[in-house]
Amino acid sequence: MSKIQSKLNAPLLEVNKLRAWYGAAQALFDVSFNVRPGEVVALMGRNGAGKSTTMKTIMAMMERRAGNVKFMGQDISAWPTHSIAASGLGFVPEDRRIFTALTVNENLMVGQQAARLWPDGTAAPFWQVSQLFELFPNLKEMQHRLGSQMSGGEQQMLTVARSLMGNPYLLLLDEPSEGVAPLIVEQMAHMILELKARGVSILLSEQNLHFADLVCDRAYVLEKGVIQYEGTMAELNANESIRRSYLSV
């Protein structure tokens, strides 16, 4: 057991029988999974499988939802979104949602929260702007640039960096490789591995198997709002039937 894993006796995030609806249409059906301390876990599936909906439901961004979500041992199922974020659960949405009228530096300051401690009293990952510029050198070069003047990939990096300013124990990353240039995808993979090395756990929504294989320990595969498979990345790579049935385009 690693030092990170030993800081908690239970999974960092536990999702049990999560359900969600868009109006009368049910989108998630008893979705259950967990993320342990020090892990990068992939939530995989095709477009429309329910990956983004799962993350939004965890963050209480779905108006109609049911099921149980525990984070750091606390039941957060009924918490409002701002309380969940303040507790150390970061969220990087697929649509980025940066403040386009603010500069890179100003966007980062918006996300700033106080330092955190693990339950045993040791320091949790803490991020300063200078560290984020080391992780994302492109952002350092454009720290005074407005968000509206950035490319999609640059905005994606800024959204991740802004979330890290909240010093999360766990980061939800929704489709980080979607629609960005190959060079940005490579930087994203490096960033995720660096975050893991520094003690940040990650739940990654992804449909790119190659990208997930580079950075993830385990995977859950969703199809039409139902978990169809779970296992290590090595097991998923070896299971051609599951890949063909649920991940092939």
DOKELO-43884 format. One record per residue (C-alpha): residue number from 0; residue in three letters; x, y, z. Coordinates in nm, 2 decimals, decimal comma. Layout:
% residues N
NUM	ala	X	Y	Z $
...
***
This chain:
% residues 249
0	met	0,00	0,00	0,00 $
1	ser	0,14	0,34	-0,10 $
2	lys	0,17	0,64	0,13 $
3	ile	-0,12	0,80	-0,05 $
4	gln	-0,34	0,49	-0,02 $
5	ser	-0,27	0,46	0,35 $
6	lys	-0,41	0,80	0,43 $
7	leu	-0,77	0,67	0,40 $
8	asn	-0,91	0,34	0,50 $
9	ala	-1,18	0,36	0,23 $
10	pro	-1,21	0,47	-0,13 $
11	leu	-1,18	0,84	-0,19 $
12	leu	-1,49	0,84	-0,40 $
13	glu	-1,77	0,58	-0,37 $
14	val	-2,07	0,60	-0,61 $
15	asn	-2,36	0,36	-0,54 $
16	lys	-2,66	0,30	-0,76 $
17	leu	-2,65	0,65	-0,92 $
18	arg	-2,95	0,74	-1,13 $
19	ala	-3,02	1,06	-1,33 $
20	trp	-3,29	1,19	-1,56 $
21	tyr	-3,32	1,45	-1,83 $
22	gly	-3,69	1,54	-1,78 $
23	ala	-3,87	1,21	-1,80 $
24	ala	-3,59	1,03	-1,98 $
25	gln	-3,36	0,82	-1,75 $
26	ala	-3,00	0,86	-1,84 $
27	leu	-2,82	0,66	-1,57 $
28	phe	-2,93	0,32	-1,43 $
29	asp	-2,78	0,22	-1,09 $
30	val	-2,42	0,32	-1,18 $
31	ser	-2,17	0,21	-0,91 $
32	phe	-1,80	0,25	-0,89 $
33	asn	-1,51	0,38	-0,68 $
34	val	-1,19	0,56	-0,70 $
35	arg	-0,92	0,48	-0,44 $
36	pro	-0,65	0,72	-0,32 $
37	gly	-0,36	0,76	-0,56 $
38	glu	-0,56	0,61	-0,86 $
39	val	-0,64	0,73	-1,21 $
40	val	-0,96	0,56	-1,31 $
41	ala	-1,12	0,58	-1,66 $
42	leu	-1,50	0,61	-1,71 $
43	met	-1,52	0,49	-2,07 $
44	gly	-1,78	0,46	-2,34 $
45	arg	-1,90	0,60	-2,67 $
46	asn	-2,06	0,94	-2,71 $
47	gly	-2,40	0,94	-2,53 $
48	ala	-2,30	0,65	-2,30 $
49	gly	-2,35	0,86	-1,99 $
50	lys	-2,00	0,96	-1,89 $
51	ser	-2,05	1,33	-1,87 $
52	thr	-2,39	1,28	-1,70 $
53	thr	-2,22	1,07	-1,44 $
54	met	-1,98	1,34	-1,35 $
55	lys	-2,25	1,61	-1,35 $
56	thr	-2,46	1,39	-1,12 $
57	ile	-2,17	1,34	-0,88 $
58	met	-2,13	1,72	-0,87 $
59	ala	-2,50	1,77	-0,81 $
60	met	-2,55	1,95	-1,14 $
61	met	-2,84	1,72	-1,25 $
62	glu	-3,17	1,85	-1,13 $
63	arg	-3,33	1,51	-1,10 $
64	arg	-3,10	1,24	-0,96 $
65	ala	-3,09	0,96	-0,70 $
66	gly	-2,84	0,72	-0,54 $
67	asn	-2,55	0,76	-0,30 $
68	val	-2,22	0,95	-0,34 $
69	lys	-1,95	0,94	-0,07 $
70	phe	-1,64	1,15	-0,08 $
71	met	-1,37	1,14	0,18 $
72	gly	-1,60	0,92	0,38 $
73	gln	-1,88	1,17	0,39 $
74	asp	-2,22	1,13	0,22 $
75	ile	-2,24	1,43	-0,02 $
76	ser	-2,54	1,31	-0,21 $
77	ala	-2,76	1,60	-0,10 $
78	trp	-2,49	1,87	-0,10 $
79	pro	-2,51	2,16	-0,33 $
80	thr	-2,25	2,19	-0,61 $
81	his	-2,05	2,47	-0,44 $
82	ser	-2,02	2,27	-0,12 $
83	ile	-1,89	1,97	-0,31 $
84	ala	-1,63	2,18	-0,48 $
85	ala	-1,53	2,34	-0,16 $
86	ser	-1,47	2,00	0,00 $
87	gly	-1,19	1,92	-0,24 $
88	leu	-1,36	1,75	-0,53 $
89	gly	-1,25	1,93	-0,85 $
90	phe	-1,44	1,92	-1,18 $
91	val	-1,31	2,00	-1,53 $
92	pro	-1,62	2,01	-1,76 $
93	glu	-1,60	1,91	-2,13 $
94	asp	-1,72	2,26	-2,23 $
95	arg	-1,44	2,42	-2,03 $
96	arg	-1,64	2,72	-1,89 $
97	ile	-1,35	2,96	-1,85 $
98	phe	-1,41	3,33	-1,80 $
99	thr	-1,34	3,47	-2,15 $
100	ala	-1,33	3,83	-2,04 $
101	leu	-1,06	3,75	-1,78 $
102	thr	-0,69	3,69	-1,83 $
103	val	-0,52	3,36	-1,76 $
104	asn	-0,39	3,49	-1,43 $
105	glu	-0,73	3,62	-1,33 $
106	asn	-0,90	3,29	-1,42 $
107	leu	-0,65	3,11	-1,20 $
108	met	-0,72	3,34	-0,91 $
109	val	-1,09	3,27	-0,93 $
110	gly	-1,03	2,91	-0,85 $
111	gln	-0,80	2,96	-0,56 $
112	gln	-0,88	2,78	-0,23 $
113	ala	-0,69	2,72	0,09 $
114	ala	-0,44	2,44	0,15 $
115	arg	-0,59	2,10	0,26 $
116	leu	-0,48	1,82	0,49 $
117	trp	-0,53	1,45	0,47 $
118	pro	-0,73	1,29	0,76 $
119	asp	-0,40	1,19	0,92 $
120	gly	-0,29	1,56	0,93 $
121	thr	-0,03	1,55	0,66 $
122	ala	-0,04	1,80	0,38 $
123	ala	-0,25	1,72	0,07 $
124	pro	-0,14	1,84	-0,28 $
125	phe	-0,11	2,22	-0,28 $
126	trp	-0,07	2,42	-0,60 $
127	gln	0,07	2,77	-0,66 $
128	val	0,06	2,96	-0,99 $
129	ser	0,44	2,91	-1,04 $
130	gln	0,39	2,53	-1,01 $
131	leu	0,11	2,53	-1,26 $
132	phe	0,32	2,73	-1,50 $
133	glu	0,58	2,45	-1,47 $
134	leu	0,31	2,20	-1,55 $
135	phe	0,16	2,41	-1,83 $
136	pro	0,45	2,62	-1,98 $
137	asn	0,21	2,74	-2,25 $
138	leu	0,00	2,92	-1,99 $
139	lys	0,31	3,10	-1,85 $
140	glu	0,37	3,25	-2,19 $
141	met	0,01	3,38	-2,21 $
142	gln	-0,06	3,47	-1,85 $
143	his	-0,19	3,82	-1,94 $
144	arg	-0,40	3,70	-2,24 $
145	leu	-0,78	3,71	-2,23 $
146	gly	-0,96	3,37	-2,23 $
147	ser	-1,14	3,47	-2,55 $
148	gln	-0,81	3,49	-2,73 $
149	met	-0,70	3,13	-2,65 $
150	ser	-0,74	2,82	-2,87 $
151	gly	-0,96	2,53	-2,75 $
152	gly	-0,66	2,33	-2,63 $
153	glu	-0,52	2,63	-2,44 $
154	gln	-0,86	2,69	-2,28 $
155	gln	-0,87	2,32	-2,18 $
156	met	-0,53	2,35	-2,01 $
157	leu	-0,65	2,67	-1,83 $
158	thr	-0,96	2,49	-1,70 $
159	val	-0,75	2,21	-1,56 $
160	ala	-0,51	2,46	-1,40 $
161	arg	-0,79	2,67	-1,25 $
162	ser	-0,94	2,35	-1,10 $
163	leu	-0,60	2,27	-0,95 $
164	met	-0,59	2,61	-0,78 $
165	gly	-0,87	2,46	-0,56 $
166	asn	-0,62	2,20	-0,43 $
167	pro	-0,85	1,90	-0,49 $
168	tyr	-0,80	1,56	-0,34 $
169	leu	-0,97	1,42	-0,65 $
170	leu	-1,02	1,57	-0,99 $
171	leu	-1,30	1,48	-1,23 $
172	leu	-1,17	1,53	-1,59 $
173	asp	-1,44	1,52	-1,86 $
174	glu	-1,31	1,42	-2,20 $
175	pro	-0,97	1,60	-2,18 $
176	ser	-0,85	1,47	-2,51 $
177	glu	-1,17	1,55	-2,70 $
178	gly	-1,13	1,79	-3,00 $
179	val	-0,78	1,92	-2,92 $
180	ala	-0,46	1,90	-3,12 $
181	pro	-0,23	1,59	-3,08 $
182	leu	0,04	1,80	-2,91 $
183	ile	-0,21	1,91	-2,64 $
184	val	-0,33	1,55	-2,59 $
185	glu	0,04	1,46	-2,53 $
186	gln	0,07	1,74	-2,28 $
187	met	-0,25	1,63	-2,11 $
188	ala	-0,12	1,28	-2,07 $
189	his	0,20	1,41	-1,91 $
190	met	0,00	1,64	-1,69 $
191	ile	-0,22	1,35	-1,56 $
192	leu	0,08	1,14	-1,48 $
193	glu	0,24	1,43	-1,30 $
194	leu	-0,07	1,49	-1,09 $
195	lys	-0,09	1,13	-0,99 $
196	ala	0,28	1,14	-0,89 $
197	arg	0,20	1,44	-0,67 $
198	gly	-0,09	1,26	-0,50 $
199	val	-0,40	1,38	-0,69 $
200	ser	-0,65	1,11	-0,77 $
201	ile	-0,84	1,14	-1,10 $
202	leu	-1,16	1,01	-1,25 $
203	leu	-1,12	1,05	-1,62 $
204	ser	-1,41	1,04	-1,87 $
205	glu	-1,27	0,92	-2,20 $
206	gln	-1,35	0,73	-2,52 $
207	asn	-0,99	0,73	-2,65 $
208	leu	-0,86	0,39	-2,54 $
209	his	-0,50	0,47	-2,63 $
210	phe	-0,51	0,79	-2,42 $
211	ala	-0,67	0,61	-2,12 $
212	asp	-0,42	0,33	-2,14 $
213	leu	-0,13	0,58	-2,11 $
214	val	-0,25	0,72	-1,78 $
215	cys	-0,51	0,50	-1,61 $
216	asp	-0,50	0,22	-1,36 $
217	arg	-0,85	0,08	-1,40 $
218	ala	-1,16	0,14	-1,62 $
219	tyr	-1,53	0,12	-1,60 $
220	val	-1,72	0,09	-1,94 $
221	leu	-2,06	0,26	-1,97 $
222	glu	-2,32	0,19	-2,24 $
223	lys	-2,66	0,36	-2,23 $
224	gly	-2,62	0,46	-1,87 $
225	val	-2,53	0,11	-1,74 $
226	ile	-2,19	-0,01	-1,63 $
227	gln	-2,11	-0,30	-1,86 $
228	tyr	-1,75	-0,38	-1,76 $
229	glu	-1,49	-0,31	-1,50 $
230	gly	-1,13	-0,41	-1,47 $
231	thr	-0,77	-0,30	-1,50 $
232	met	-0,65	-0,13	-1,82 $
233	ala	-0,45	-0,44	-1,91 $
234	glu	-0,76	-0,65	-1,87 $
235	leu	-0,96	-0,42	-2,09 $
236	asn	-0,69	-0,41	-2,36 $
237	ala	-0,70	-0,79	-2,36 $
238	asn	-1,08	-0,81	-2,39 $
239	glu	-1,15	-0,77	-2,76 $
240	ser	-1,52	-0,85	-2,72 $
241	ile	-1,58	-0,57	-2,47 $
242	arg	-1,37	-0,32	-2,68 $
243	arg	-1,56	-0,41	-3,00 $
244	ser	-1,90	-0,41	-2,83 $
245	tyr	-1,88	-0,08	-2,63 $
246	leu	-1,58	0,12	-2,75 $
247	ser	-1,55	0,08	-3,13 $
248	val	-1,71	0,35	-3,34 $
***
